[in-house]
Amino acid sequence: MHPLIKIIILKAIQSYFHNFISPAILFDMQALPLVSVKNLSYTRPQWSMRDLSFTVNRGECMAFIGKNGTGKTTTLNLIAGLIKPHAGHILIQGFNIHTLPILAKQFIGFLPDQCPLYFELTVREYLGFIAKLRQISKYDIPEHVEEALEKLNLKRYQHHLIGTLSKGLKQRVGLASAILHRPSVLLLDEPTQGLDQNQIEDFQLLLSQYKKNAAIILSTHYLNEVKSICDHALQFSTEEIKIYDFNHCTT
């Protein structure tokens, strides 16, 4: 479907469901933050988050940093719509992730900490399978698969079984599956964990290129990763969450 036709249809749907979404989207979708988190609260036995608010715009990358068990993965799962917050709401390109999940999730690409790859499939077979799950038109699947292979430098491995690939290449396949439907919001949970320095640098370059037309949120333990590609950071701890804006050097 042509992007302009899709926008017209989405705007019409938004007009009908105006009580569930941000009214501003009816005027200018491009001007909206791609991710808007407002007064988000969630409590677990060892960790709680209260009234967290932030936005991530097109062309920006936000990092979640902090020790294990402080809520980074949980917050990513909240934004992805996998779990519901106890209070507050999350808008993905103006759509509420919990009241209009089907509309909101079409804009999200998610690479979890353990990407569910199928080792018995080739890279091309796997991406074709994911494209079908994403309900990409059968006429458009070849174009989407070729584009993902090209962006992730995987064309030379397209006929290799995923189980035979290195850790770094498997991560590339996971990222290829996450961007296959051309999402405007990319969520990545520890995407470079276990990679060597060269693989990390390649991955960072790919993300820097992708964020030009998207918003990226990633969790990481690597400060050089934060400095190289991120514009903002949330520092998670058991006491509080601090927000850092690198563009303006404020917290």
C-alpha atoms as a printed R data frame, in Angstrom:
    type eleno elety resid chain resno       x       y      z
1   ATOM     1    CA   MET     A     1   0.000   0.000  0.000
2   ATOM     2    CA   HIS     A     2   1.289   3.466 -0.854
3   ATOM     3    CA   PRO     A     3   2.443   5.345  2.313
4   ATOM     4    CA   LEU     A     4   0.213   8.348  1.546
5   ATOM     5    CA   ILE     A     5  -2.872   6.143  1.250
6   ATOM     6    CA   LYS     A     6  -1.972   4.462  4.539
7   ATOM     7    CA   ILE     A     7  -1.666   7.842  6.292
8   ATOM     8    CA   ILE     A     8  -5.078   8.944  4.964
9   ATOM     9    CA   ILE     A     9  -6.681   5.728  6.208
10  ATOM    10    CA   LEU     A    10  -4.984   5.999  9.613
11  ATOM    11    CA   LYS     A    11  -6.113   9.608  9.990
12  ATOM    12    CA   ALA     A    12  -9.692   8.584  9.225
13  ATOM    13    CA   ILE     A    13  -9.522   5.826 11.836
14  ATOM    14    CA   GLN     A    14  -8.032   8.247 14.338
15  ATOM    15    CA   SER     A    15 -10.875  10.705 13.761
16  ATOM    16    CA   TYR     A    16 -13.353   7.961 14.586
17  ATOM    17    CA   PHE     A    17 -11.482   6.869 17.728
18  ATOM    18    CA   HIS     A    18 -10.553  10.367 18.888
19  ATOM    19    CA   ASN     A    19 -11.149   9.507 22.570
20  ATOM    20    CA   PHE     A    20  -8.350   6.955 22.530
21  ATOM    21    CA   ILE     A    21  -5.579   8.834 20.766
22  ATOM    22    CA   SER     A    22  -3.735  12.102 20.680
23  ATOM    23    CA   PRO     A    23  -5.835  14.718 18.781
24  ATOM    24    CA   ALA     A    24  -2.658  16.431 17.527
25  ATOM    25    CA   ILE     A    25  -2.021  13.612 15.084
26  ATOM    26    CA   LEU     A    26  -4.985  14.724 12.996
27  ATOM    27    CA   PHE     A    27  -3.078  17.869 12.068
28  ATOM    28    CA   ASP     A    28   0.504  16.741 11.459
29  ATOM    29    CA   MET     A    29   1.762  13.210 11.937
30  ATOM    30    CA   GLN     A    30   5.334  14.180 11.134
31  ATOM    31    CA   ALA     A    31   5.427  16.772 13.934
32  ATOM    32    CA   LEU     A    32   4.489  14.270 16.635
33  ATOM    33    CA   PRO     A    33   7.068  12.501 18.805
34  ATOM    34    CA   LEU     A    34   7.297   8.926 17.583
35  ATOM    35    CA   VAL     A    35   7.290   7.742 21.208
36  ATOM    36    CA   SER     A    36   5.510   9.634 23.965
37  ATOM    37    CA   VAL     A    37   5.484   8.227 27.506
38  ATOM    38    CA   LYS     A    38   3.338  10.118 30.017
39  ATOM    39    CA   ASN     A    39   3.118   9.569 33.780
40  ATOM    40    CA   LEU     A    40   4.046   5.918 33.455
41  ATOM    41    CA   SER     A    41   3.952   3.865 36.666
42  ATOM    42    CA   TYR     A    42   4.680   0.193 37.216
43  ATOM    43    CA   THR     A    43   5.567  -1.742 40.373
44  ATOM    44    CA   ARG     A    44   7.293  -5.076 40.903
45  ATOM    45    CA   PRO     A    45   8.483  -6.642 44.198
46  ATOM    46    CA   GLN     A    46  12.078  -5.391 43.828
47  ATOM    47    CA   TRP     A    47  11.533  -2.351 41.620
48  ATOM    48    CA   SER     A    48   9.037   0.434 41.011
49  ATOM    49    CA   MET     A    49   8.646   3.286 38.548
50  ATOM    50    CA   ARG     A    50   6.405   6.280 39.157
51  ATOM    51    CA   ASP     A    51   5.278   9.103 36.866
52  ATOM    52    CA   LEU     A    52   7.939   8.573 34.200
53  ATOM    53    CA   SER     A    53   7.507  10.894 31.202
54  ATOM    54    CA   PHE     A    54   9.677  11.362 28.113
55  ATOM    55    CA   THR     A    55   9.495  11.632 24.330
56  ATOM    56    CA   VAL     A    56  11.677  10.342 21.513
57  ATOM    57    CA   ASN     A    57  11.461  12.133 18.166
58  ATOM    58    CA   ARG     A    58  12.331  11.029 14.668
59  ATOM    59    CA   GLY     A    59  16.107  11.012 14.244
60  ATOM    60    CA   GLU     A    60  16.773  10.432 17.958
61  ATOM    61    CA   CYS     A    61  18.086   7.509 19.972
62  ATOM    62    CA   MET     A    62  17.464   7.013 23.688
63  ATOM    63    CA   ALA     A    63  19.504   4.633 25.846
64  ATOM    64    CA   PHE     A    64  18.308   2.795 28.956
65  ATOM    65    CA   ILE     A    65  21.329   2.301 31.208
66  ATOM    66    CA   GLY     A    66  21.722   0.793 34.664
67  ATOM    67    CA   LYS     A    67  22.337  -2.428 36.524
68  ATOM    68    CA   ASN     A    68  20.423  -5.629 35.843
69  ATOM    69    CA   GLY     A    69  17.101  -5.817 37.644
70  ATOM    70    CA   THR     A    70  16.436  -2.060 37.686
71  ATOM    71    CA   GLY     A    71  13.658  -2.077 35.072
72  ATOM    72    CA   LYS     A    72  15.244  -1.533 31.653
73  ATOM    73    CA   THR     A    73  13.749  -4.604 29.987
74  ATOM    74    CA   THR     A    74  10.418  -4.137 31.773
75  ATOM    75    CA   THR     A    75  10.162  -0.566 30.461
76  ATOM    76    CA   LEU     A    76  10.949  -1.740 26.921
77  ATOM    77    CA   ASN     A    77   8.222  -4.374 27.254
78  ATOM    78    CA   LEU     A    78   5.801  -1.690 28.460
79  ATOM    79    CA   ILE     A    79   6.563   0.489 25.436
80  ATOM    80    CA   ALA     A    80   6.209  -2.507 23.110
81  ATOM    81    CA   GLY     A    81   2.781  -3.241 24.581
82  ATOM    82    CA   LEU     A    82   3.760  -6.662 25.927
83  ATOM    83    CA   ILE     A    83   2.694  -5.729 29.462
84  ATOM    84    CA   LYS     A    84   0.328  -3.068 30.764
85  ATOM    85    CA   PRO     A    85   1.370  -0.211 33.062
86  ATOM    86    CA   HIS     A    86  -0.386   0.360 36.374
87  ATOM    87    CA   ALA     A    87  -0.870   4.018 35.441
88  ATOM    88    CA   GLY     A    88  -0.052   6.409 32.632
89  ATOM    89    CA   HIS     A    89  -0.064   5.811 28.898
90  ATOM    90    CA   ILE     A    90   2.224   5.315 25.917
91  ATOM    91    CA   LEU     A    91   1.667   6.748 22.442
92  ATOM    92    CA   ILE     A    92   3.424   5.322 19.397
93  ATOM    93    CA   GLN     A    93   3.181   7.860 16.580
94  ATOM    94    CA   GLY     A    94   0.064   9.200 18.292
95  ATOM    95    CA   PHE     A    95  -1.645   5.826 18.853
96  ATOM    96    CA   ASN     A    96  -2.210   4.551 22.393
97  ATOM    97    CA   ILE     A    97  -0.377   1.212 22.591
98  ATOM    98    CA   HIS     A    98  -3.028  -0.314 24.887
99  ATOM    99    CA   THR     A    99  -6.319   1.064 23.551
100 ATOM   100    CA   LEU     A   100  -5.337   0.733 19.878
101 ATOM   101    CA   PRO     A   101  -2.616  -1.944 19.963
102 ATOM   102    CA   ILE     A   102  -2.988  -3.192 16.381
103 ATOM   103    CA   LEU     A   103  -2.519   0.298 14.958
104 ATOM   104    CA   ALA     A   104   0.296   1.257 17.326
105 ATOM   105    CA   LYS     A   105   2.324  -1.941 17.003
106 ATOM   106    CA   GLN     A   106   2.564  -1.714 13.219
107 ATOM   107    CA   PHE     A   107   5.064   1.126 13.756
108 ATOM   108    CA   ILE     A   108   7.255  -0.901 16.172
109 ATOM   109    CA   GLY     A   109  10.216  -3.140 15.457
110 ATOM   110    CA   PHE     A   110  11.389  -5.075 18.534
111 ATOM   111    CA   LEU     A   111  14.631  -7.005 19.030
112 ATOM   112    CA   PRO     A   112  14.481  -8.759 22.441
113 ATOM   113    CA   ASP     A   113  17.488  -9.899 24.425
114 ATOM   114    CA   GLN     A   114  16.996 -13.454 23.129
115 ATOM   115    CA   CYS     A   115  15.741 -13.139 19.564
116 ATOM   116    CA   PRO     A   116  13.604 -16.182 18.600
117 ATOM   117    CA   LEU     A   117  15.560 -17.284 15.525
118 ATOM   118    CA   TYR     A   118  14.861 -20.563 13.722
119 ATOM   119    CA   PHE     A   119  18.245 -22.208 13.253
120 ATOM   120    CA   GLU     A   120  16.982 -24.750 10.702
121 ATOM   121    CA   LEU     A   121  15.971 -22.005  8.238
122 ATOM   122    CA   THR     A   122  18.213 -20.028  5.926
123 ATOM   123    CA   VAL     A   123  18.432 -16.272  6.449
124 ATOM   124    CA   ARG     A   124  16.205 -15.602  3.426
125 ATOM   125    CA   GLU     A   125  13.656 -18.246  4.449
126 ATOM   126    CA   TYR     A   126  13.460 -16.799  7.956
127 ATOM   127    CA   LEU     A   127  12.945 -13.230  6.762
128 ATOM   128    CA   GLY     A   128  10.255 -14.400  4.345
129 ATOM   129    CA   PHE     A   129   8.513 -16.181  7.213
130 ATOM   130    CA   ILE     A   130   8.654 -13.064  9.416
131 ATOM   131    CA   ALA     A   131   7.313 -10.972  6.521
132 ATOM   132    CA   LYS     A   132   4.258 -13.234  6.343
133 ATOM   133    CA   LEU     A   133   3.726 -12.945 10.105
134 ATOM   134    CA   ARG     A   134   3.908  -9.163  9.679
135 ATOM   135    CA   GLN     A   135   1.174  -9.481  7.025
136 ATOM   136    CA   ILE     A   136   3.279  -7.793  4.386
137 ATOM   137    CA   SER     A   137   1.626  -8.264  0.986
138 ATOM   138    CA   LYS     A   138   2.992 -11.297 -0.848
139 ATOM   139    CA   TYR     A   139   3.766  -8.994 -3.771
140 ATOM   140    CA   ASP     A   140   5.886  -6.739 -1.502
141 ATOM   141    CA   ILE     A   141   7.709  -9.457  0.466
142 ATOM   142    CA   PRO     A   142  10.628  -9.845 -2.000
143 ATOM   143    CA   GLU     A   143  11.278  -6.088 -1.937
144 ATOM   144    CA   HIS     A   144  11.193  -5.936  1.885
145 ATOM   145    CA   VAL     A   145  13.471  -8.969  2.254
146 ATOM   146    CA   GLU     A   146  15.982  -7.620 -0.284
147 ATOM   147    CA   GLU     A   147  16.007  -4.244  1.470
148 ATOM   148    CA   ALA     A   148  16.638  -5.815  4.899
149 ATOM   149    CA   LEU     A   149  19.408  -8.043  3.531
150 ATOM   150    CA   GLU     A   150  21.051  -5.044  1.906
151 ATOM   151    CA   LYS     A   151  20.841  -2.771  4.969
152 ATOM   152    CA   LEU     A   152  22.270  -5.416  7.296
153 ATOM   153    CA   ASN     A   153  24.966  -6.575  4.853
154 ATOM   154    CA   LEU     A   154  23.560 -10.101  4.853
155 ATOM   155    CA   LYS     A   155  23.232 -10.832  1.133
156 ATOM   156    CA   ARG     A   156  26.291 -13.087  1.058
157 ATOM   157    CA   TYR     A   157  24.764 -15.146  3.899
158 ATOM   158    CA   GLN     A   158  21.160 -15.243  2.640
159 ATOM   159    CA   HIS     A   159  21.281 -18.967  1.813
160 ATOM   160    CA   HIS     A   160  23.189 -19.989  4.964
161 ATOM   161    CA   LEU     A   161  21.393 -21.815  7.763
162 ATOM   162    CA   ILE     A   162  20.962 -19.443 10.703
163 ATOM   163    CA   GLY     A   163  22.309 -22.094 13.093
164 ATOM   164    CA   THR     A   164  25.695 -21.984 11.336
165 ATOM   165    CA   LEU     A   165  26.151 -18.210 11.722
166 ATOM   166    CA   SER     A   166  28.296 -16.392 14.273
167 ATOM   167    CA   LYS     A   167  26.790 -14.486 17.207
168 ATOM   168    CA   GLY     A   168  27.285 -11.183 15.383
169 ATOM   169    CA   LEU     A   169  25.577 -12.393 12.211
170 ATOM   170    CA   LYS     A   170  22.682 -13.844 14.199
171 ATOM   171    CA   GLN     A   171  22.213 -10.411 15.776
172 ATOM   172    CA   ARG     A   172  22.158  -8.896 12.298
173 ATOM   173    CA   VAL     A   173  19.480 -11.389 11.260
174 ATOM   174    CA   GLY     A   174  17.473 -10.450 14.356
175 ATOM   175    CA   LEU     A   175  17.750  -6.755 13.528
176 ATOM   176    CA   ALA     A   176  16.831  -7.473  9.889
177 ATOM   177    CA   SER     A   177  13.638  -9.165 11.084
178 ATOM   178    CA   ALA     A   178  12.889  -6.184 13.348
179 ATOM   179    CA   ILE     A   179  13.159  -3.622 10.515
180 ATOM   180    CA   LEU     A   180  11.587  -5.812  7.830
181 ATOM   181    CA   HIS     A   181   8.276  -3.912  7.875
182 ATOM   182    CA   ARG     A   182  10.087  -0.536  7.939
183 ATOM   183    CA   PRO     A   183   9.050   0.509 11.470
184 ATOM   184    CA   SER     A   184   9.438   4.089 12.606
185 ATOM   185    CA   VAL     A   185  10.133   2.969 16.207
186 ATOM   186    CA   LEU     A   186  12.894   0.473 16.957
187 ATOM   187    CA   LEU     A   187  13.203  -1.127 20.424
188 ATOM   188    CA   LEU     A   188  16.401  -3.057 21.167
189 ATOM   189    CA   ASP     A   189  17.200  -4.970 24.366
190 ATOM   190    CA   GLU     A   190  20.987  -5.338 24.865
191 ATOM   191    CA   PRO     A   191  21.587  -5.561 21.085
192 ATOM   192    CA   THR     A   192  25.405  -5.750 21.267
193 ATOM   193    CA   GLN     A   193  25.790  -8.060 24.266
194 ATOM   194    CA   GLY     A   194  28.285 -10.832 23.478
195 ATOM   195    CA   LEU     A   195  29.657  -9.162 20.345
196 ATOM   196    CA   ASP     A   196  33.317  -8.336 19.808
197 ATOM   197    CA   GLN     A   197  34.514  -4.753 19.321
198 ATOM   198    CA   ASN     A   198  34.415  -4.859 15.517
199 ATOM   199    CA   GLN     A   199  30.904  -6.323 15.541
200 ATOM   200    CA   ILE     A   200  29.783  -3.660 18.036
201 ATOM   201    CA   GLU     A   201  31.147  -0.869 15.829
202 ATOM   202    CA   ASP     A   202  29.389  -2.322 12.760
203 ATOM   203    CA   PHE     A   203  26.134  -2.583 14.704
204 ATOM   204    CA   GLN     A   204  26.418   1.004 15.939
205 ATOM   205    CA   LEU     A   205  26.981   2.242 12.391
206 ATOM   206    CA   LEU     A   206  23.861   0.418 11.207
207 ATOM   207    CA   LEU     A   207  21.793   1.963 14.003
208 ATOM   208    CA   SER     A   208  23.173   5.456 13.302
209 ATOM   209    CA   GLN     A   209  22.043   5.125  9.700
210 ATOM   210    CA   TYR     A   210  18.616   3.736 10.592
211 ATOM   211    CA   LYS     A   211  17.776   6.404 13.171
212 ATOM   212    CA   LYS     A   212  17.806   9.157 10.514
213 ATOM   213    CA   ASN     A   213  14.170   8.316  9.749
214 ATOM   214    CA   ALA     A   214  13.148   6.616 12.979
215 ATOM   215    CA   ALA     A   215  13.250   6.721 16.767
216 ATOM   216    CA   ILE     A   216  15.395   4.137 18.550
217 ATOM   217    CA   ILE     A   217  15.288   3.056 22.198
218 ATOM   218    CA   LEU     A   218  17.918   0.582 23.355
219 ATOM   219    CA   SER     A   219  19.127  -0.848 26.642
220 ATOM   220    CA   THR     A   220  22.868  -1.219 27.075
221 ATOM   221    CA   HIS     A   221  25.736  -1.570 29.530
222 ATOM   222    CA   TYR     A   222  28.248   0.049 27.182
223 ATOM   223    CA   LEU     A   223  28.871   3.766 27.745
224 ATOM   224    CA   ASN     A   224  30.743   4.143 24.451
225 ATOM   225    CA   GLU     A   225  27.586   2.916 22.713
226 ATOM   226    CA   VAL     A   226  25.568   5.605 24.484
227 ATOM   227    CA   LYS     A   227  28.051   8.324 23.544
228 ATOM   228    CA   SER     A   228  28.346   7.274 19.906
229 ATOM   229    CA   ILE     A   229  24.700   7.022 18.803
230 ATOM   230    CA   CYS     A   230  22.386   8.237 21.582
231 ATOM   231    CA   ASP     A   231  20.860  11.677 22.134
232 ATOM   232    CA   HIS     A   232  19.221  10.938 25.504
233 ATOM   233    CA   ALA     A   233  19.571   8.386 28.287
234 ATOM   234    CA   LEU     A   234  17.485   7.120 31.179
235 ATOM   235    CA   GLN     A   235  19.623   5.898 34.065
236 ATOM   236    CA   PHE     A   236  17.742   3.212 35.963
237 ATOM   237    CA   SER     A   237  18.369   2.384 39.612
238 ATOM   238    CA   THR     A   238  16.321   0.957 42.473
239 ATOM   239    CA   GLU     A   239  15.896   4.474 43.923
240 ATOM   240    CA   GLU     A   240  15.037   6.644 40.901
241 ATOM   241    CA   ILE     A   241  15.269   7.130 37.156
242 ATOM   242    CA   LYS     A   242  17.328  10.057 35.876
243 ATOM   243    CA   ILE     A   243  16.975  11.541 32.396
244 ATOM   244    CA   TYR     A   244  20.030  12.878 30.543
245 ATOM   245    CA   ASP     A   245  19.830  15.023 27.414
246 ATOM   246    CA   PHE     A   246  23.198  14.938 25.641
247 ATOM   247    CA   ASN     A   247  22.164  17.541 23.090
248 ATOM   248    CA   HIS     A   248  21.695  20.188 25.752
249 ATOM   249    CA   CYS     A   249  23.955  18.724 28.481
250 ATOM   250    CA   THR     A   250  21.169  18.721 31.089
251 ATOM   251    CA   THR     A   251  19.627  16.140 33.394
